[in-house]
Amino acid sequence: MQRILMLLCSSLLCLFGKGFSQEPLEGESKIVVIDPGHGGTDSGAIGVNGIREKDITLQIALEVIRANQKSRTKNVEIYLTRYKDTLISLTDRVRLARVLQADLFLSIHCNWSSNLSAHGTEAYAAYPKTRAKENTRKSIGFALDLVMILERKYQHKNRGVKFARFQVLRETISFCPSVLLEVGFISNPEEVLCIMDNTYSLEILNLIKQKR
């Protein structure tokens, strides 16, 4: 099934055109909105030792910003949909990306399973739309790169790229590429330690900086 999904995504990339250019043009600055999933009264999934999804997603997003501030390459402006433990509506998350005229929208989430051995990373893109061919192509390409680099760097199981009608995806795809990343299973004691490592956020930032 995973192989079928990867082949489907590759076929769609061919259909919608070539992949991302790998290097941003010198002097260009792009706006990226990172959406730490859940927050406030919405804790999201509860993992091992009571770890809450909302805390992990915020930790990753804040670390991406810190790493970007320390980076010598200043080609990316990163904004978050929330900077603390607050509940922001899905509509307002989308509205922020629209107002900022984002070049990329990345929503970060964690997976959970009653099977403690379940593991791996997966990403979601909006269902392809004819009127958003370019953004669809870029969304699929970025999602594929995310799951592949995390598989290579951390030996995470690559659970592939899937399509979904999540509100934050379907309402942003018309004006920018958008991806929802499930970084891993917080129900898995070993994987949650990897997710909480700051180098994980750095890999996400490096990939964001490479894309335009």
N, C-alpha and C positions, 0 to 999 in steps of 0.2 A: 504493500500500500504506500509506504514512504517513497519507494522508487517511482511509483506512478505519479505521486504528487510532485516530485522533483522534476520529472519529465514534462508534466503538464505546465509547470511554471516556466521551464526552459522554452517550451513551445510558445507560450504566451509572450515571452520576451522576444522571440523571433517575429511573432505576429505584430507586436507593437513597435518593433524597431530594435536597434542595437542597445547595448547596455550603457551604464554610466561612463562618462569620461572619468578617468582615474585621478586627475589633478585639477584643482580649481585654478582658474586664471589668476595670475599675479595681481594683487591689489583688490580682488573681489572679496566682498564680505557677505556671507549668507546668514539668514535668520533661521534658527532652529528652535522649535518649541518642544520641550520634553514634558511629558505628562506622567507624573508619578501616580499610578492607579490608586483609587480608593482614598481614604483620609477621613478624619473626624470620626463620626459615629459609624462609618463604614470601614471596618477593619480589614475587609477582604478575607482571604484564607488565613487560618491559624495553623502554623507549622510546629515543628519539634520545639519542645521547651517553651511553648506559648508564643513563639515568634510570629509577629503579625505582618501580613503582606504589605499593609499600608506603610509600615516602618521601613521595610526593605526597599520598596520602590522609591521612597523619598531619599533614603540613604544613597542609593545608586545615583539618582538624579543630582543630588547636591554634590556628590563626589565628581560627577562629570563636569559640573560648573567649576569646582575648585581646580580640577586638572586643566581645564581650558584657560583659566586665569593665569596659571603658571606656564602655559605653553608659549613658546617663542613665536609660533605661527598664529597670527591674529586674524584669521580669515573667517571666523565663526562667531556670531552673537547668539548666545543660548539663553532662553527664557524658560521658566517653569510655570506650569499651571497652578502649582501650589509650592510654597517654600516652607511650610510648617504643617502640623497635623490638623488640617482643616478640610471640611467636606466641600468640594466645588462641584457644581452640577455639570453634567456632561455637555449641556448646551453652552455653559460659560467657558468650558475648556476649548470647545470648537470656536467660540466667538473670539477668544484671545488670539488663537492662531490666525483667524481671518483679519482681525484688526492690525496685528503685527505684520501682516502680509508674509507669513512664514514661507520659507523655501522647503522646509521639511517638518513633519510632525511625527514624533515618536512617543508612543504610549508604552509605559513599562509596567509589567505585571509579573506575578509569580504563579506557578502551577501548584496543584495539591492533589494528592491521591491517598486513598485508604491503604493502598499498597505502598509500603515504605521503601520498596526498592525501585519504584517508578522514578525515572530520571530523564533528563534531556531538555533541549531548548527547541522551541518552535516559534514561528512568527506568523502573523496574519496580515493580509492586505484586503482592501475592499474588493468586492466583485468587480470585474472589468466593466468599464463603461466606455461606449464609443466616443462620447464627448470629452473624455478625460484620458485619451490614449497615452499621452506623454507621462502624466502623473502615475497612471497605472503601471507603465513600463518601469519607471523609476522606483515605484513602491516595491514591485516584485524583485527587482534587482537588488535593492537595499536589504530587503528581507532575506533573500538568499545569502547575501554576503554576511549578514549578521549570524545566521545559524551555522554557516560554514566556518567562519573564523572562530566562533566559540567552540565548535567541535574540534577544530585543529589545535587551538591553544589549550583547551581544558579537557579534551577527550570527552566532552559531553555528547551524549547521543543526539544525533541530528534528527529531530522529529518533523522536519520539513517546513514548507510554507503552505499555508492554507488560506482559504478565502472566507470572509465572514461579513455579516451586516452590522457589526458593532457601530453604534452611533458615531463615535469619534473617528471612525474610518470613513463611513459612507458620507459624512457631512464635511469632511476635509478634502476628500479626493478630488473635488471639483476645482480646488485652487492650489493644492500642493500635494506632493507625494506623502503618503502616510502609512505607518506600520505600527502594529501592536506586537510587542515582543514579550513572550513568556520566558523569562530568563532562566527558569529552572524550577525544580520541585522543592518547596520549603518543607515538605513532609519527609524528604530524604535527608537523614542526618549528615551524610557526607557532602551532598550537593549544596546544602544550605551554607556550609562553611566556605565553599568556593564562591558562591554568589555574594557573600558578605565581604570578600576580599576586595580591596580598593583597586587592584589591577584589573578587575573585571570591568569596572567603570571606564578605566583608561582604554581598554580595547574598544569599547563602544564609541568613545570620543575620537579615537584615531580613525575609525571607520567613517564617522560623520565628517571629519575634516578632509577625507580623501574624496568625498562625493560632491558633485555639483549638478 
